[in-house]
């Protein structure tokens, strides 16, 4: 065999798989495979982006509700303190006669 007349299998680098199908068929199959995984990962990237957006929105909403709850809690504490001061400053309520005394008076 002459050195310039190498067979197809000898042209391929050592350690690579030799395919039996024609190159045009392999190229079409590889292209289809590539297109499928590209589509798959493009969809996954879109889902990740949507999840990140939703997460960001939920965090903002949670922070707004938390701030609102803290403000309302402070207002509640202030109102309780006002009520307590009023109770402490008001004179004691007059004692009421017991119901048995009222029945005896009405007889």
Secondary structure as GFF3:
##gff-version 3
##sequence-region A 1 107
A	DSSP	alpha_helix	8	11	.	.	.	ID=ss1
A	DSSP	alpha_helix	23	89	.	.	.	ID=ss2
A	DSSP	alpha_helix	99	106	.	.	.	ID=ss3
###
